[in-house]
Amino acid sequence: MTRWLTVIGIGEDGLNGLTPASRALVEGAEIIVGSARVLDAMEKGSAEYHAWASNLNDTLDQVTAWRGQRVVVFATGDPSNYGIARKVLQRVPLEEVTIVPAPSAFSLAAARLGWSVPDVETITLHGRNSSLIEPYIEPGSRVLALTWDAQTVGEAVRRLRARGFEESEVTVLEHMGGPRERVLRFCAKDDVPKDIADFNTMAIVCVAGRDARILPQTPGLPDEAYEHDGQLTKRDVRAVTVGVLGPYPHALLWDVGAGCGSVAIEWMRARRGVRAIAFERDRERVAMAARNAGALGVPGLELVEGQVPGALAECATPDAAFIGGAVADNEVFAAVWSALRAGGRLVSNAVTLEGEAALVQRHKEHGGELVRLDISNVAQVGRLRAMKPRMSVLQWRVTKPSDAVT
């Protein structure tokens, strides 16, 4: 099969910005798909013209059905940079597709601002929850964000203020590369301009105020960052736990007995593209975990309410697992161990004698490491101070071998 499908990036300058090679591909197309704005600006030929449907998947289904005909799809900017290319390639093999990029909004914005793209955080809030910006609100951080519309800018500014970053510098770049291009600059503490165009890209230089809440992406957020009812893996143990689990791109974590969701949330904050499913039987805790995930910038956390091990059925295979609840339940462990992929990491923490006994036995059967975590905090003893120990935590860490018996 020849490359019948061409995805062409197009900028704010429209068809005038196409190279001669891209123009030749358009002129030879039998079917052309694009936004109504782009199609209206075209001089029509013998090809069929189709505007994007309100449901993107409907148009992609139709494109797939045209397989074998010469099809051109217009996309905004660089189709491979938070663009349509990913979805197209989920349906059509790369060998059948030609992708012709235009400069991305990130490249254009960096050129206007004099920024180096590798040195900034690039994210998209286009069609996504604005809380995704939360992990990148850090002192000195520079952020380039694709937006959904003018309202996205106001939502981002509200989050900057709530975190104590009201001194941050915000730049809104509208219609870059076209005749309507405009750049607006203001401080997050000031009023957001009311005439921001919907088609914009946002740039932020994060500046922490005196009372800023600094929540780094590294594991070990303050316990106060979470809404919880006491069922919370405490900060120091949490940092060790997530570090041992070892988040990596596209890996899926099962957080079993998630409580308020802290381990799953910090797993997701630690690396781009990681996923997590949090299992919790208590409805109120599930609701708390959802609120925590939204507040801390990981709205994609999947929450499953129900009793384990039954709730684990039919969920995607995990690359890592944390058992934080029902540690002594051998049926729960067996279900998690069986589901965990070969080479996956499992971590389990115990504070009760029953839980410790279970971990000691599993270590004997499956190997791995047993580590005692003893943490003390300073406390007042009359006029003096002393270190007061917390409850000791026994942590079992194990990598599932390829020949594991399940």
N, C-alpha and C positions, 0 to 999 in steps of 0.2 A: 504494500500500500504506500503510495506517495504521500508527501506532506500536503494533505488537502485542506488543512485548517491553519489559518494565519491569525495570530493575535497581535495587533498593532497598538502600541502605546501612542496616545495623542495628548498634546498639551493644551494649555489655554489658548494658544495661537491657532488651534484647529488644524484644518487640512493644509494651511500654509506652512506648517512646520514639518510636514512629511518630506522625507528624502525622495529623490527620484526612484530609488528601488522600491520604497514603500508605495509610492504612487502607482508603479507598474503592477504591484500585487493587487491593489484596489481596483485598478482598471481591468484586470483579468478575472476578477471575482464573479461568480455566478450568484452568490448570496452575500449580503453585507448586513452585519448586526452592529448597532451602536445606540447611543443615547439619542433621544429625539432632537436635542440641540445640534448634535453632530450631523445627523441625517438631514435635517432641514437646511444645513449650510452646504450640502453637497449638490453638485450638478448631476442630476440623475441620468443613468445610462440604462442598459438592458438588464442589469442585475435586479434581483429581488431585494427589497429593503425591509428590515425588521427592527423595530425599536425594542429595547429591553423591556420585558414584562415586569410588573411590580414584584412578582415572585421570581427571583433570580434563577431558581432551579428549573422553572418552567421553560425559560429560554435555553438553558443549558441542555435540557432534555431534547429540545427541538434541534439544537446544534448537533448533538450526537446523532440524531436521526438523519441528518444531511450528509453523513459520512460518505466520502467518495466524490462529492461535489466540491467546487472551489469556493471555500467559505472564508470571509474576512470578518473578524470580530474586533471592534474598536474598544480599547480600554483606556482608562485615565493614567497618564504618566507611565511608570514602569510596571507592567502587568505582573512581574515577579516580586514586587515589593508591596506586600499586603494587598495585592491586586487579584485579578480574576484568574491568573495563570494557574495557581494552585488548584482551584476547583476544576478548571478545564482538564488538567493533567490527571485528576482523579477519575476522569471519564474517558479520556482519549490518550493513547500511548504517545510518549514523547516523539517517537519515530514518525508520527503522523502530524506533528505540530511544528510550526515555525513561530517563534516569539521575537517580536521587534520592539525593544524598549525605547521609551522616551525618557528624558530626565525625570527622576522621581521628585515628589514634593520635598523629600528630605534633602536631596542634592541641591535643588533650587533654593531652599531656605538656608542651607549651609553657605551657599555662595553669597546670598544677600547679607548674611550675618558675619561672614568670615570665620565660620566654625569648621572644625575638622570632624567629619561624620563619624569616624571610628572612636572619637573621644566624647561622644554624647550618647545619651539614651534615646533610642528611637522606638516609639510605640504608636499604636493606633487606638483611638477611641471612636473610630467610625463604626457606628452600629454596635458599639460595645458599651459596657458599664463604665462610667467615668471613674469609678473607684480603682480601675486598673492603674491609674497614675500614682496611687499611694506609695508603692514600694520605691518609687524614684524621687520622692520628696525627701531629699537628703542635703545637708550643707554642701554647697559648691557644685551640686549636680546640674548639668545642662540637659534639658529634655526637648526633643522635637516630637510633636504629637499630631497625627492626623486627627481631624475632628469630624463630628457628624454635621454640626451646624453652629451658628453663633451661640446657641445655648450651652454647648459643650465648654466654651471658654469660661462662661460664668460659673459652671459647675466646678471646673478645675480651680478657679480662683477661690471659690468658697472652701475647697479642701485645703488650699495653701494657707488661708487665714485660720482655719480650724486647727491646723497643726502648728501655728505660730510662725509661719513663713510669709507673713504679710509684707515683708520688705523685698520679696522676690520680684525680679524684673520679667515682665510678660511682653512678648512681641507677637502680634497677630499679622500674618502675611496673607493677604487676600489675592485671589486670581493671579497667582504668579505666572509670569511668562506671557501675559496677554495685555491688551490695552487698558484693562480695568485694574491692573495691579496697584495695590496700596499696602503700606506698612504702617501699623499702629503700635505704639509703644506706651506702656503705662506700668505703674507699680501695683502689686497685688492689693495693697491697702487702699488704693484709690477706687473710684467708681469705674466699673467696666463700661467702655463706650457702648452706647445704645445702637449704633449704626453699623455694627460688625456684619460683614457679608457672611452668608452661610458657607460659601466655598472658601475655606481658609485652612491654614496650617498654623499651629501654635508653637512658640518657642518660649522656654522658661529657663531663667537662671535662678536656681533656688538659693535663697538667702535666709538663714535661720535667725529668728529674733531671740531675744534674751530668754524667753519662756517657751521656746520651741520644743515640741515633742519629737525627739529624734528617734526614729525606729528603723534601724539598719536592716538590710536584707539578710545579713548573717543571722543564724539561729540564736535564740536566747533573748527574745523580746521581754521587756518587763512584764511581770504578772499583771500589773495594772492596765496593760494594753488590752486585756481581755475582759469581757463580761463572763462571769462564771459563778457557780454555786459552791465552789470548793473542789469540784472534780476537775482539777487542772494539773497537768504535769508541770512542776515548778521550773522556773527559769533555768537554773543551772543544770538540772537533769535533762530538761528539754533540749538545751544546746548540745549536750553530749549525745542525746538520742538521735536528733536529726543529723548531726555530724556523722555518726556511725552508720545510719541508714544510707547516707551518701547520695543525695539527689543528683541526677544527671538528666540531660535533655530527653524529653518524651517518656521518661520512666513513670510508671503508675504505682502509687502507694496505696495500700489498704491500711487505714487507721481503724482498728477494731476496738470498740469501746471508747469512742472518741471524746466523750465529755463535751467540752466547749469547742473542740476542734483544733487545739493549739498546735499539736504535732503536725497534722495535715496542713495547716495554714503555713507554718514555717517551712515545711518541705516545699510548698509551692512558691513561697516568696524567694527561696534560695536560688532557684535556677529558672530561666525561661523555658517554657514548653513542658514543664513537668505537670503531672496530673495526680489527683488524689481522690479517693472515695472514703468518706468517713461514715462508719457504721455506729449507730447509737440507738438504744432502745427507748430512752426517755424523750418524750416529745418536746418538753421544755428545753432540754439540752440541745436537741436538734435545732430548735429555733434560735437558741443562743449562738450555736456554731454558725448558722447562716448569717446572723448579724455580725459576728466577728469576721467572717470571711469577707463580707462587704466592706466593713470598716478598714480592714487591713489589706485590701487590694487584690484579693483572690476570689472574685465572684464566681469563678468556674469550679470551685470546690463542689463535688457531687456528694450529696447527703442521702443516706439510706436509713430510714427509721425502721427498726424492727429488732427482734431477738436473734442473736447469732447462736448457732451457725446458720440457721435457716435464711437469714437476710443476705448471706454471702452468695447464695445460689445465683447462677447465671450472670454474675458480674465479670467484667473483663479480667483476664489473668494479671495478677500483680507482679511487678518487678521487685517490689520491696513490701514488707509488712511490719506493722507495729501493733503488738497486742498490749493495750493499755488497760483493758477491763477484762474480767473473767479469766484472769491469768491462770488460776488453778484448774480451770475447766479443760479437761483433756479432749473433750469432743470439739470444743472451739479450736484448740491448737491443731488437732488432726485435720480439721477442715481448712484452716489457713495454710498449713504446711503442704497439704495436698494440692491446693490451688496455686501456691507460689511457683513461679517458673524456676527451672534449673538455673543455678547461678545467682538467684535472687537472695536478698538479704532479709533476715528476720531479726527483729529486736523486741525483747519483752522485758518489762520492769516489774519487780515485785517488792512489796513492803511488808506483807503478812507472812507468817510462818508457812501457811498453806501454799501461798504463791511461791515462796522460796523453795519449798520441797519439790514442787512441780518443776521449777526451772532446773534444779539440781539433777532430777531424774532425766529431763530432756537433754541436758548437757551430756549426761552419761551415755544416752542412746544415740545422739546425733552429733556430738562434738561441739565445736565452736569455742566461745570464751565466756567465762563467768567473771564479772567485774563488780566489786563492791564500791558503791558511790556513797561516801560519807561527807556530808557538808555541814558546816557550822556557821552560825551568824553571831555577830556581836550582840550582847544583851547587857542590860544594866543589872548589877548585883550590888544593891545598896548604893554607896558612893563610888563604887568601882565598876569595871566592866569585865566581862568574861565571854568566852565563845560558847554559845549554846548549840548543841548538836540537833539537827533535824532527824526525822526518821530515816534510817539507813535504807538504801535502795540496792537491791541485787539486780544486775542487768545481765541478761543472756543475749549474746550476739552470735549469729550463725549464718553461714552461707550455704544454701541448699546445693548439694552436689548433684551432678547429672544422673548418678545412679541411685539417688535417694529412694528409700522405700516409703511409699505414701499409703 
